[in-house]
Amino acid sequence: MNDNLEEAILYAKKYLEDLLSFFGLNTDVYATTHDDEVIELNIPSTRYNGFLIGVRGETMRSFQFLVGTVLRNQGFAHSRVNVDVADYKKHRAERLVEKAKDWFKQVKESGETKELEPMNPADRRVIHQAATDFGLSTESIGEGRDRHIVLKPSQSTDELSS
C-alpha cells in the first residue's frame, strides 16, 4: 500500500488531465488536499463546464468515482477524491445553505422536527454541517436514493418524544 500523499495527488491530477484530454480539453487541474484525507481536484472554467458538470453534477461525480477507483487499484492509501468544475460544488453548497436557513428557522421556531427531501451524500453533508452550526441536530434516515435528513431542535431526546 502506497501511503505517500504527494504521489497520490500527482497521480490523480495526471489521470484526470489525461482523461479530459480525450474530450479535447487540455487544461491544468489544480490539486490540493483537504484535511490530508481528501484529494481536491479543481478543473478551471472552460467552454466545457456544462458538459463536465453534467445534469445535477452527475458527470463530475463520475470523474470523481473513476479517479478514486484508479487510485485504489494502483494501491494508494489516499483514494478519497473530490472533483469540482469551475467551483460548481462550492457555489451549489452556498445556495443550498441559503435555502436551508428557512428550514432551520422553522425547526427552531416550531420546536418540531422536519424531514427534508432526499439528497445526494454531498448535499446531505453540507446540510448536516450548516444545521450543526445553526444549533440544530440532524440525522440521515432511509436507504439509497430515498436517504434524507431529519432536522431536530437541539433538545434532549426525552423532550422530543413527549
Residue pairs with C-beta under 8 A, 6 or more apart in sequence:
1 75
1 76
1 77
2 8
2 74
2 75
2 76
2 77
3 76
3 77
3 78
4 76
5 33
5 36
5 78
7 76
8 39
8 71
8 76
8 77
8 78
8 79
9 31
9 32
9 33
9 39
9 78
10 31
11 70
11 71
11 74
11 76
12 31
12 39
12 41
12 67
12 70
12 71
12 81
13 29
13 31
13 41
15 67
15 70
16 29
16 41
16 43
16 63
16 67
16 83
17 26
17 27
17 28
17 29
19 63
19 66
19 67
20 26
20 27
20 29
20 43
20 52
23 48
23 51
25 46
25 48
25 52
27 43
27 44
27 46
28 44
29 41
29 42
29 43
30 41
30 42
30 44
31 39
31 40
31 41
31 42
32 39
32 40
32 42
33 39
33 40
33 78
34 40
34 82
37 78
37 80
38 80
38 81
38 82
39 67
39 71
39 78
39 80
39 81
39 82
40 82
40 84
41 67
41 81
41 82
41 83
41 84
42 83
42 84
42 85
42 87
43 52
43 83
43 84
43 85
43 86
44 86
45 85
45 86
46 52
46 86
49 85
49 86
49 88
51 59
52 59
52 60
52 63
52 85
53 59
53 60
53 85
53 86
53 88
54 60
54 61
54 62
56 120
57 88
57 89
57 92
57 120
57 122
60 83
60 84
60 85
60 88
60 89
61 83
61 120
63 83
64 81
64 82
64 83
67 81
67 83
68 79
68 80
68 81
69 79
71 78
71 79
71 81
72 79
82 89
84 90
89 122
92 123
93 123
93 126
96 123
96 126
96 127
96 130
97 126
97 127
97 130
100 127
100 130
100 131
101 130
101 134
103 114
103 116
103 151
104 130
104 131
104 134
104 136
104 151
106 114
107 113
107 114
107 136
107 151
107 152
107 153
108 134
108 135
108 136
108 153
111 153
111 155
112 153
113 150
113 151
113 152
113 153
113 160
114 150
114 151
115 148
115 149
115 150
115 151
116 127
116 148
116 149
116 150
116 151
117 148
118 142
118 145
118 146
118 147
118 148
119 127
119 147
119 148
119 149
121 147
124 140
124 147
124 148
124 149
127 138
127 149
128 138
128 140
128 149
131 137
131 138
131 149
131 151
132 138
135 154
136 151
136 152
136 153
136 154
137 151
137 152
137 153
137 154
138 149
138 150
138 151
138 152
139 149
139 150
139 152
140 147
140 148
140 149
140 150
141 147
141 148
141 149
141 150
142 148
152 160
153 160
